[in-house]
Amino acid sequence: RRAVDEYYIYGLASSYYEEIDWTEVSYSVMQQYLTEGRYQSHSMTAEEDPLEFTMTYEDPGGEYVYAPYLSHLEEGNFEYYGDGEIRRVGQDPVRGSFYPEIPEPSQAGRDAYYETDPSAAAAYNQYLAEAYLYVPSQGLEELKSWWNRELSEYQEITGHYPTQEETTTLIRQALSECSYSLDLDPLPEGEDFVESFVLHQKRGFCTHFASAAVLLYRLAGYPARYATGYIAQPEEFEADGNGTYTAEVPGKNAHAWAEIWLPGTGWVPVEATPGGPAGVTSGQESSEESSLPEESEPPSSSAEEPSASSAPEEESASEISQ
């Protein structure tokens, strides 16, 4: 079938933030809590049938697997390197299936896309607290004080601490005071990247908005992480003539967003950038601006349903076929 909404093509999640940079969770930290049971939880169940896809990579310049959310990959040329990180082995296409409907933050616990045994779930909950609630103990004092006031004011008005869904609304309201721009003042020496963006400059692009959203979720007590990848828009999919569609995803579609953990569902994207993914593919951003980890170009994919391929003269692109 033809794509009707944009697809987030997920590549890599990062956990630890320090002043201006995000880093991945180390494999050793993950192994303190998890076994391969974490990945067994990717056997998904839903009322709708999954879509099949094939991702081919045109000189992406990196090792990461890019795939839609809620994907189940066929055994083959990839390996799980860490939580939120899958690396390709060789250059052959990556195949799998995925569910196109990503749950909204308001759907926590309503759709059991992930099945896991209780012991694996308990281990992962411990790991969530270690890796995805981390906020630097030093610095960010102005941001922390401001956000605590916002949360306290909400609690006084409503009589309860904001739920995860309500926190999503509060974050989006707070970031609506900031505008999208590539024309930024230099970061003053000694100032934190996120703190300066939210409270002073109030201008930025997807990296700023996603970073701020992740830290605000964590300061409110909800696990979140910083994700990078690409956006494939419906109009980028072209019919192949055999019932499948292909889209080419160029480097200009690079994007960054926040992810939150929904119990009973898993990690889902939360868009914090004004205008959402549409601004990315209209040329507002570039792979450099959204800080993709050492990946200059995206992958490409094909499947028995919508696909993403057809990039404007970009050196490296990825193709999605469905």
N, C-alpha and C positions, 0 to 999 in steps of 0.2 A: 504494500500500500504506500501511497505518497505521504511524505512527512507533512504534518500540519503545524508542528511547533519546532522551536530550535532544540537541538541536542547539545548537551554539555558533553564534550569529549574529554574525559578525565585522564590526567597523566600522572600527577604526583601530589602528595599531601605533605605539608611540613608542620612541625609542632613547636619548636623552640624559637622564641623571638628575643632578640637582643638589639635594641636601639634602632637598627635600620635593616636587619637581616633576619630571614627565616631559615632554619635548618631542619633537616629530616630527623625523625626518630632513629637513633642508632639501632642496628640489628641486635646488638647485645642487650640493650634495654628492653626491646620487645621480647627477646627470648627469656628474660627473667620471669615473664608472666605467661607467655603464650607458647603453644605448640602448633602443629599443623591443624589442630582443631579449629583455629580461627578461620582457616580458609574453607573448611568443610561447611561452614555456615553459609556458603554462597550457593547452596541448593535452594533456589527460590520457588515460591509457590504463589500464584495469583490467579484470579479468575480468567484473565485474558491470556491468549497464547503469546509467547515471546516471539520477537522478530529475530531472524538470523542475519548475521553480518560478517563481512570480511574486511579487515583493515590492511591496506597495503601502504608501504612507507617509501616515499620518494626522497631519498637523501635527507632524512631528518636530522642527522648529525648527533644522535644520542641513542641511548639504550632503552628508554622507557617505552612501555606498552601504553598506547592511548586507546581507550575504549569507552563506549557509553556507560552511564550509570546502570546499576542493577544488571551487570553483564555476568554471564557464565562462559568462561573461555574453554574451548576444546583443548584437550591435551596436545602439547606440541612444543613449539619453539619459544618458550618463555619460562621464567622461573619467578617465584615469589621471593623477593629479596627482603622485604620488610612490610610493616603495616602500611597500607596505602601506596605501596610501590611494587610494581611488576616490571621486570626487565626482559627485553627480547634476547633470544639466543639465535643469532643469524638474522637474515634479512627476509625470510619467507613471510607471507601474509599471516596475520593472526585472525582466527575465526572463532565465532561464538554466537551467543544469543542474548537478548536483553529485553527488558520490559520498558516500553517508551514512556509510560506514565510514572513520573517520579512523585512520591508522596509530598504534599505540602507540610510545613512545620506543624500545622494544626492537626495532622493525621497521626500523631504519635501513638503507637500501639494498636492502630486500627487495621493495618495491613501487614500481615506476617510474610514479608518477602524473604526473611532470613529464618532458617531453622537451625538451631544449635542445641547442644546438650547443656544441662544446667552447670556442669563443672566448667565448660568452656566459657559460658556466659559470665560466671562469677569471676574467672580469671581475667576476662576482657574488661569487666567493670573496674577491677583494680588497676589495670593498665590504663584505662581512660583517665583515672584520677592522676596518675603519674605523668602521662604524656600530654594530655589535652586540656588540663586545667592550669597548666604552668603559666605564670606571669612573673616577670623579673621582680625579685624582692627589692632591688634598688632601682630608683628612678620611677618615672611615670606618676610621680606624686600628685601633680596637678590633675592628670587624667583620672586617677583613682578617686581623688576627693570630689571632683565634679560628678563622676558617675555614681558614687555613693549617695550624693545629694539627690540625684535624679531618681534612684531606686527608692530612697527613703521617702521622697515626696510622693511617689506612686503608691507606696505602702500606706502612707497617711490618708491618701484620698480614697483608696479602695478597701483598706482594712486587711489586705493580704499582700504577701510578697509576690512579685510577678512570676507567673508560670513561664515555661520556656516559650510558649506561643506569644504571651504578652511581652516577653523580653524581646522577641523578634520585632514586634511592633514598635517598642520603645527605641530599639537600635535604628530602625529605618526612619523613625521620626527625627532622631538626633542627627543622623547623617544627611537628612534632607536639608539641613541647614548648610551643608557643604555643596559646592558646585563642581561639576566635571570640567577639568581643564588640563591641557598639556603645557600651558604657560605658567610655570611655577617659579616662585622666588627661591633662591638658594636656601638650603636648610641652615639656620644659624648654628654656629659651633656650640656644641654642648646640649643642643635640643634633641629630644627624641622625635623620630620620624612620624609616628602615629600621633603623639601628643601635639606636635606642631600642626599637623593637618587638621585634627578635630577642633582644637581650641583656638588656634591663631590664624593660620593661612586660610583654612576652610576652602581650599581648592586642591584637586588632585584627580588621579585617574584610578583604574580598577585596583591596582596594587594598594593604593591608600585606603580605598573604601573596604576592600576585603580584609586587610590587616586590622583596621579599626574594628570591624564587626567581630572578628575572632577574639580580640582582646576584650571587648565589651561583654561578649557572651561569657567568657571565662571569669571576668570580674564579678559577674552575676551568679557564678557557680554552675554554669552549664558547659559541658565539654564541647569544644569547637576546634577546628583546624583550618589551615590556610591551604587552598587547593589551586593548582594551575593546570591549564590544558588549553582547549580550543572550543569554539562555538561553531556548530554547523547550522545554518539557517535553512528553512524549508525551500526557499527559492534557489538554493544551491544544488538541490537534487534534480537530476535529469533522468528521464526514463531510458532504460537500456533496450526496450523493445521486447523483452522476454518476461515482463512482470516484475523485474527488479529495478532499483534506482541506484544511481551512484552520485556522490558528491565529492568534489575535491576541496580540501580544507587548507587554505593558504596560511602563511605565517602571520598575515595581518589579522587573522581570527583568533590570535592568542589572547587568553583572558585569565583573570584571577578572580576567585570568589571564596566565600566562607562555606564551610561544611559544619553541620551540627549532627549530633548523634540522637536518633529517635529510637528509644527502646522498642524492641519488637520489629523494627524496620531496618535500621542500620544508618550509615552515613548518607545524608542527602544535602544537595547544594542549597545555599541561601544567597540570593542575589542582593548585593548591597549597593552596586553602582547605579547611579541615576540613569534611567532609560534601559537598564538591564543589558542583556547581550546584544540588543540591536545596535547599540552605539559602537560595539567592537567591530562588527562586520561592515559598518558604514565607513570604516577607515579612521575612527577616532583613536585607535590604539595600535600598537605594534608589538611584536614578540619581545622587543627590547624593553618597551615600557611596562609590560606586565611581568617582567622578571621571570621568564621561564628558566628553570634550572638547566643550563648548558644545552638547551634544545633550540636550534635556530628555526627548525621547520616542523610542521605537523606530519602526522601519518595519514594514510588514506584507507578507505574501507569500502567493501561491497557486501550487499546482503540481499535477501529475498524480499526486501521491503525498502523503505527509504534509504538513501545512501548519501554520503557526503563526498563530493569530489568536484573539482572545477575551480581552480584557483587562478586569480589574476597574476600572471607572470611573476610568480614567487619562486625563488630558487628551490626551496624545498617545501613539499606539501604532502598531505596524507590524504588517502582516498577511502571513503566509506561506501561499501555497496551493501544494499539490503534487498 
